[in-house]
Structure formats: C-alpha cells, structure tokens
Amino acid sequence: MKKLLKELKKRFLGSMQNNMSLALTSLILAVVVWFSIAMTQSPSESTMIEGIKLSIDTVGSPIDENELSVVDCDVQNVKVKIKASRTQIRNITPDTLRAYIDFSSISSSGEKTLPIKVEGISSDVKFELEGVYPSNAKVNIDKYSTIELPVSAKLPNITYAEGKTPDEYVCEPSFISITGPSTQLDMISECYAYSDKTMENKDSSFTVNTNSVVLYTSDGVEVDQSKLTLSNTVFTVTVPVLTQKTVTPHVEIMKAPTSFNKEWLKKRLKLSSESLTIASNNILGEISDELEIGKIALNDIDLGYSASFDIEAVLENAGLINKSGIDSVTVSLDDTGLARKEITLDSKSIRLSNIPNDGYDYSVLTQKLTISVVGQEDIINDLTSEDFVADASLLNVDTSQQKLNIDVIVSCLTHDNVWSVTKVKVPVHKTEKS
C-alpha cells in the first residue's frame, strides 16, 4: 500500500512541473507574438525634441575664405519633430542631433535669412524629419577688423573751486585699439575713459584712475560694446587745473598827438566780442580785468575801418590759454555822423621837434602838405589849415645820415576829436652850423 502511494505522489509532482513549464513557455510565446503584431501594425511614431543648440560653423565656407564672420544670429536653440521606429526613438536626444546653417552659398556681408537644417550626429541615428522650429535664422555677416582711436576723458561728477577750470585731460595710455565688426567700427567717432567718481571744489591739478570706456558716434549716440574687444579699459587721467577769468578785450591807439582824445575814439570802436574767457596755468597768478588784443595807429582809422586780431597769438605771447572758443576779434569804426576832408598845410604849419644839439641845423624841405582829416561832420566842415599843425619829431631818429625822411603826426589845435588819416614822411635837410 505504501509503495502505491509513493508512486502516485511522484507522478502528481511530475505532472505539476510539466504544466508550469508549459505555462511559462506559453507566456513567452504570447509576448513575442504580441510584440511582432504591434511592430507590424505600428512600426514607428512621432515625437518633439527640444533644446538642440544651433551650430554656427563657417569653416571651409565662402564666408571663411572671404575673411567674414557671423556677428549675430537671432536663434540659439531649436526644436524638431521627428518620426522613427519605437526602438530608435527612445534613444534620440538633443545630444544625438545637430542643428546647423548651411553657409556654402553665402560669400558677402549683410543680414541674411537662412534655413536651419538638422541631422543625426552618427549614422546609427535614423529618423524622418517632420519639422524644424524655427525653420529659419537671421544672421548678420560682417568682416572683423581693428581700429585705433585717441582717448579723452569724461569725468561728470567733478567740480572746481571758484575761478578754477580744468585744462585738457591727459590720458595714459593715450590710444586704444578696438576690434569688432567693420560696420560697427565705422560708427565710432569718439572714445572716452570714464569715471563717475565724485570730487568737489578742486583747485589744483590731480589724477583719476578709470576702469570704464564709453564710445560715441558723431551724433553723440553711445555705441554698444557687446560685440567689440577693447585693448584696454584701465586709464590714468591727469587733470591740470587752471585759474580762469572773464576779461574785457580792448585795443590801444598809437601815433596819436598828446592832445587827441583817445577815449572818445575808443567808444566808437566796436568789438565783435565784448568778453573773453581766459585761463592761466599759474594757480597763484593774477589775471587782469582787461586784455589788450592789439594796437592801432591813429592814421589807420579811416571811415569804414575794420580789422581782425588773432586772440590765440595774443594769449600765447602772454602765457595765457583761450577758454572762450573765440579765435579772433574784429574791431570796426562806427562812423555814423563822421566825415572826411582834405586840407593843404603850408610850410609854417610843418615844424620840427626834438632837434638834437649836435652842431647841425635841421630844416624841413616840404613847403606844402595835403592831408585828409576825419571828424564829426558838423565840426570838420568849418576847419581850415589854421586849425592844424604837422609835427616831424627827431626823437629817437638816427641823425647820422645827411638826408632824413621823418614821419609826420598831424594835430588839430582846436578840437580833440579830429584826426588825420594821412601817412606821410617829410624830407629833412641837415647842415653843419657855422
């Protein structure tokens, strides 16, 4: 009996093991059949992949051969819609794809709109491209070059003591090299070392260290530096401080008789500028309230007189600096109500003065002298030769010569605002005293 039971148990356990093996085998076959059917009915699917970096590579293209570069591009990353088999699609990521622009047909500078292309990085990546977003990119193509510009300084937050002003800034280094797109470099007109440091009431020369550069166009618009490379941004700026003053320009009248009223005539001389701003680099020096810009001979001041005086030359000779921006001042005669008249003097009205005591007698050979005189019209019409005298002075004249020609200064004996505009010399004869 026991033997029979063992035999039945053995047969039952063997049957159970055979059924489990059969069940496992059946499950595996079912999965394989399902997968085969699924692949047959739906072999591929679509998906969107984002964050693919756009490559800007011009090596070997006409752009590279023409020494051009891509300055700017409005697209950095793209996304694509692709279709691939289910086994492939799970392995495709942004790192396995390459988005790029084909520059093979571009050889000139300017802004271009070009299509974006996408491919697999390796031949193992197989897919069908259904869309690229965005599909085009705008690129700016230009030639990179380098220019050199002088550097000035811009120090907006510095003030100066009363009567003080800065002279031209001195920057070290004095030049800067800038590399960038040619079209942008062509826009740059001015370069400044910039500092917003605050300093107040400066009265003597000082230095400022800057670490910023600003660039401007000729219209005063600041230039964007994001695509530019500057050789230097650190500068030392030396600021000379000058003593400054606003002065009144005036002229001096020369070769006038002592009786003539110069101040009356000066009131009729009109200057094109009534004030000038000048400076001195001597911080302790005093600047006069008036500046003589020139001398005018009285006989040069005729009706319609006008002459210009170079301010730069005057200031340079005086060791001063022009801060007014005025290069010259024009002096003109207001001849309203003035008239001119010719008068002939006889020998008794022509005289010698300052005769040296050197053992010689001196005498004027001219017997008559015609002069032109200017004065107020209501006065000059009544004047005669009796109202004038012509003086030939031997003061400071080299009398070693036998024959002399002496300048004549004409005086009006009756009025201090009438003058001669005649330039004349009279011959003077020298004879030894007996």
C-alpha positions in Angstrom: 0.0 0.0 0.0 2.7 2.5 0.9 4.5 1.7 -2.3 1.5 2.6 -4.3 1.0 5.9 -2.5 4.6 6.9 -3.2 4.2 6.1 -6.9 1.0 8.2 -7.2 2.8 11.2 -5.4 5.7 11.0 -7.7 3.5 11.0 -10.8 1.5 14.0 -9.5 4.6 16.2 -8.8 6.0 15.4 -12.2 2.7 16.4 -13.8 2.8 19.7 -11.9 6.3 20.5 -13.1 5.4 19.8 -16.7 2.3 22.1 -16.5 4.4 25.1 -15.1 7.0 24.7 -17.8 4.2 24.6 -20.4 2.6 27.8 -18.9 5.9 29.7 -18.9 6.6 28.7 -22.4 3.1 29.8 -23.4 3.6 33.2 -21.8 6.9 33.9 -23.6 5.3 32.9 -26.9 2.4 35.2 -26.3 4.7 38.2 -25.6 6.7 37.5 -28.8 3.5 37.2 -30.8 2.1 40.5 -29.4 5.3 42.4 -30.0 5.5 41.1 -33.6 1.9 42.1 -34.2 2.5 45.5 -32.6 5.5 46.2 -34.7 3.8 45.1 -37.8 0.7 47.3 -37.2 2.6 50.4 -35.8 6.3 50.3 -36.8 7.2 54.0 -35.9 5.9 57.0 -34.0 6.5 60.9 -33.9 7.8 63.0 -31.1 9.1 66.5 -30.4 12.7 67.1 -29.2 13.6 70.5 -27.7 16.9 72.3 -26.7 19.0 71.4 -29.7 21.8 74.0 -29.8 22.2 75.7 -33.2 25.7 75.4 -34.6 27.3 78.4 -36.3 30.2 76.8 -38.1 31.7 78.7 -41.2 34.9 76.7 -41.5 35.6 75.9 -45.1 32.7 78.0 -46.4 33.0 81.1 -48.7 32.4 83.2 -45.6 35.6 81.9 -44.1 37.5 82.2 -47.4 36.5 85.9 -47.7 37.6 86.6 -44.1 34.0 87.2 -43.0 32.4 86.1 -39.7 28.9 85.7 -38.3 28.5 88.6 -36.0 25.0 87.9 -34.8 22.2 85.2 -35.0 18.7 85.5 -33.7 18.4 81.8 -32.9 20.3 79.9 -30.3 18.3 76.7 -29.8 15.7 74.8 -32.0 13.2 72.0 -31.5 12.3 69.4 -34.1 9.5 67.0 -34.8 10.8 63.6 -35.9 9.4 60.2 -36.8 11.3 57.0 -36.0 10.8 53.4 -35.0 9.9 52.7 -31.5 13.2 51.1 -30.8 15.1 54.1 -32.3 13.0 57.0 -30.9 13.7 56.3 -27.3 17.5 56.7 -28.0 17.2 60.0 -29.8 18.0 63.0 -27.6 19.2 66.7 -28.2 22.8 65.4 -27.8 22.4 62.9 -30.7 21.1 65.6 -33.1 23.0 68.5 -34.8 21.2 71.7 -35.9 23.2 73.9 -38.3 23.1 76.6 -41.0 24.5 75.8 -44.5 26.8 78.7 -45.5 28.0 77.1 -48.7 26.3 79.6 -50.9 27.0 82.8 -48.9 30.0 84.9 -49.7 29.0 88.5 -48.9 28.4 90.6 -45.8 25.0 91.8 -44.6 21.9 90.4 -42.9 20.7 87.0 -44.3 17.7 84.8 -43.6 18.9 81.2 -44.0 17.1 77.8 -43.4 18.1 75.7 -40.4 19.0 72.0 -41.1 19.0 69.1 -38.7 20.9 65.8 -38.9 22.0 62.9 -36.7 25.4 63.1 -35.2 26.2 59.5 -36.1 24.9 57.2 -38.9 23.3 55.0 -36.2 20.7 57.7 -35.6 17.9 57.1 -38.2 14.8 59.2 -38.3 12.4 61.1 -40.5 12.4 64.9 -40.0 8.9 66.3 -39.9 9.5 69.9 -38.8 12.1 72.4 -37.5 11.1 75.2 -35.2 12.0 77.9 -36.1 12.8 76.9 -39.6 14.9 80.0 -40.5 17.5 82.1 -38.7 18.6 85.7 -39.3 22.3 86.1 -39.3 24.4 89.2 -39.6 27.6 88.6 -41.6 30.5 91.1 -41.4 34.3 91.4 -41.5 36.2 91.8 -38.3 38.9 94.5 -38.2 40.8 96.7 -35.8 40.9 100.5 -35.4 43.0 102.8 -33.2 41.5 105.9 -31.5 42.8 108.6 -29.3 41.3 108.6 -25.8 39.9 111.6 -23.9 38.2 111.5 -20.5 34.7 112.0 -19.2 34.5 112.9 -15.5 31.0 114.2 -15.0 31.0 114.3 -11.2 34.0 116.6 -10.6 33.5 120.2 -9.6 36.1 123.0 -9.4 36.6 125.9 -7.0 35.5 129.4 -8.0 37.8 130.9 -10.6 39.3 127.5 -11.5 38.7 125.4 -14.6 40.2 122.1 -16.0 42.6 122.2 -18.9 42.7 119.4 -21.5 42.7 115.9 -19.9 45.8 113.8 -20.4 45.1 110.1 -20.6 47.6 107.3 -20.2 47.7 105.3 -22.4 46.6 107.9 -24.9 45.3 105.5 -27.6 43.1 102.4 -27.6 42.7 99.5 -30.1 39.2 98.3 -30.8 38.4 95.1 -32.7 34.9 94.2 -34.0 32.6 94.2 -37.0 33.6 96.8 -39.6 30.2 98.3 -39.9 30.1 99.0 -36.2 33.7 100.3 -36.0 32.8 102.7 -38.8 30.2 104.3 -36.5 32.7 105.1 -33.7 33.8 108.7 -33.6 34.9 109.4 -30.0 36.4 107.3 -27.2 36.4 108.4 -23.5 37.9 106.9 -20.4 35.0 107.2 -18.0 34.8 107.6 -14.2 31.7 108.5 -12.1 33.9 109.3 -9.0 32.7 112.4 -7.1 35.3 115.1 -6.3 34.4 118.7 -5.2 36.0 122.1 -5.3 39.2 121.0 -6.9 41.7 123.9 -7.1 44.9 122.2 -8.2 46.0 119.5 -10.6 45.1 115.9 -9.8 44.8 112.4 -11.3 41.9 110.0 -11.6 42.1 106.2 -12.3 39.3 104.9 -14.5 38.2 101.4 -15.4 35.5 102.0 -18.0 35.3 103.1 -21.6 32.4 104.7 -23.4 32.2 105.1 -27.2 30.1 107.6 -29.2 29.0 108.1 -32.8 29.5 111.5 -34.4 25.8 112.3 -33.4 26.6 111.7 -29.8 24.8 108.3 -29.5 26.6 105.7 -27.3 27.9 102.7 -29.1 27.0 99.1 -27.9 30.3 97.3 -27.0 28.9 93.8 -26.6 30.5 92.7 -29.9 33.7 94.7 -29.5 37.0 93.8 -28.0 39.0 96.7 -26.4 42.7 96.6 -25.9 42.5 98.4 -22.6 39.8 99.7 -20.2 42.1 101.0 -17.4 43.4 104.5 -17.7 45.1 107.2 -15.6 43.7 110.6 -16.3 45.8 113.7 -15.3 43.6 116.9 -14.9 45.5 120.2 -15.0 43.6 122.9 -13.1 43.8 126.5 -14.3 43.0 129.9 -13.0 40.1 131.3 -15.1 38.6 134.7 -15.6 36.3 136.5 -18.0 38.0 139.7 -19.2 37.2 142.7 -21.4 39.2 142.9 -24.7 40.4 146.4 -25.8 42.8 148.0 -28.3 45.4 150.7 -27.8 45.7 153.7 -30.2 49.2 154.6 -31.2 50.9 157.5 -33.0 48.3 160.0 -31.7 49.1 163.5 -30.7 49.0 164.1 -27.0 46.1 166.5 -27.3 43.9 163.8 -29.0 41.0 162.3 -27.0 41.7 158.6 -27.4 38.8 157.6 -25.0 36.3 159.3 -27.2 37.5 157.4 -30.3 37.6 154.1 -28.4 33.9 154.4 -27.7 33.3 154.4 -31.5 35.4 151.3 -32.0 33.1 148.3 -31.8 34.5 144.9 -30.9 32.8 141.7 -32.2 33.1 140.2 -28.7 32.7 142.2 -25.6 34.2 139.5 -23.3 36.7 136.6 -23.4 37.2 133.8 -21.0 40.9 133.1 -20.5 43.0 131.0 -18.1 46.4 130.7 -16.7 48.3 127.6 -15.6 49.9 129.7 -12.8 47.5 128.9 -10.0 48.9 131.9 -7.9 48.9 134.4 -10.8 46.5 137.3 -11.1 44.7 137.9 -14.4 43.8 141.5 -15.2 40.2 142.5 -15.9 41.1 143.8 -19.3 43.1 142.2 -22.2 44.8 144.3 -24.8 44.3 142.4 -28.1 46.2 144.8 -30.3 47.5 148.3 -31.2 46.1 150.5 -33.9 47.9 153.5 -35.4 45.6 156.5 -35.4 46.1 157.3 -39.1 44.9 153.7 -39.9 41.4 154.5 -38.6 39.7 155.8 -41.6 36.0 155.8 -42.5 34.8 152.2 -42.9 37.8 150.9 -40.8 37.7 147.2 -39.8 40.4 144.8 -38.7 40.6 141.4 -37.0 43.0 140.4 -34.3 44.2 136.9 -33.6 43.3 136.1 -30.0 45.4 132.8 -29.9 48.6 134.7 -30.8 47.9 137.4 -28.2 47.3 134.8 -25.4 50.2 132.6 -26.4 52.6 135.6 -26.1 51.1 136.4 -22.6 51.3 132.8 -21.4 47.5 132.5 -21.3 45.0 129.9 -22.5 41.9 130.7 -24.6 38.8 129.1 -23.0 36.2 131.1 -24.8 36.3 129.3 -28.1 36.7 132.7 -29.9 39.7 132.7 -32.3 39.7 136.3 -33.3 38.0 139.6 -32.5 37.1 142.1 -35.2 37.4 145.9 -34.4 35.3 148.3 -36.6 34.7 152.0 -36.6 31.2 153.3 -36.1 31.5 156.2 -38.5 27.9 157.4 -38.1 28.0 161.3 -38.3 31.6 161.3 -39.3 33.1 162.9 -42.4 36.4 163.3 -44.1 38.0 166.4 -45.6 41.2 167.3 -47.4 43.2 170.3 -46.2 46.5 171.7 -47.5 49.1 172.9 -45.0 51.8 175.4 -45.9 55.3 175.5 -44.6 54.5 177.5 -41.5 52.3 174.6 -40.3 55.0 172.0 -40.8 57.5 172.0 -38.0 60.4 170.1 -36.5 60.5 169.0 -32.8 63.1 167.3 -30.5 66.0 168.7 -32.6 69.3 167.3 -31.2 72.1 169.6 -30.1 74.7 168.0 -32.2 76.2 171.0 -34.1 73.9 170.8 -37.0 70.9 172.8 -38.3 67.8 170.8 -39.4 65.1 172.2 -41.8 62.0 170.7 -43.5 62.2 170.9 -47.3 58.5 170.3 -47.9 56.6 173.6 -48.5 53.1 172.3 -48.8 51.4 169.1 -47.4 47.9 167.9 -48.3 46.3 165.8 -45.5 42.9 164.0 -45.1 41.3 164.5 -41.7 38.3 162.8 -40.1 35.9 164.2 -37.5 32.3 164.9 -36.7 30.6 166.3 -39.8 29.3 169.4 -38.1 32.8 170.3 -36.9 35.0 169.3 -39.8 33.2 171.4 -42.4 34.4 174.6 -40.7 38.0 173.6 -40.2 40.9 175.2 -42.2 44.7 174.8 -42.4 45.0 177.2 -39.5 43.5 174.5 -37.2 46.3 172.0 -37.9 50.0 171.5 -37.4 52.2 168.8 -38.8 55.0 167.7 -36.4 58.1 165.9 -37.5 59.9 164.7 -34.4 63.6 163.8 -34.5 63.3 161.9 -31.2 65.0 158.5 -31.4 65.9 159.2 -35.1 69.3 158.2 -36.4 70.6 161.6 -37.5 73.9 160.4 -38.8 72.6 160.4 -42.3 72.8 163.6 -44.4 69.2 163.3 -45.8 66.4 162.2 -43.5 62.7 161.3 -44.1 60.7 161.8 -40.9 57.2 160.5 -40.1 54.6 163.3 -39.5 52.0 163.4 -36.8 49.2 165.8 -37.5 47.4 167.6 -34.6 44.2 169.6 -34.6 44.7 172.7 -32.5 41.1 173.5 -31.9 39.4 170.1 -31.4 40.5 166.9 -29.6 38.3 164.5 -31.7 39.6 165.3 -35.2 42.5 163.3 -36.6 44.5 162.8 -39.8 44.4 159.6 -41.8 47.3 160.6 -44.0 50.5 158.6 -43.8 53.4 160.8 -45.0 57.1 161.5 -44.5 58.7 164.8 -45.0 62.4 165.3 -46.1 64.6 167.0 -43.6 67.9 168.6 -44.6 70.9 168.7 -42.2 73.6 171.3 -42.4 76.6 172.0 -40.2 76.3 175.1 -38.0 78.7 178.0 -38.9 
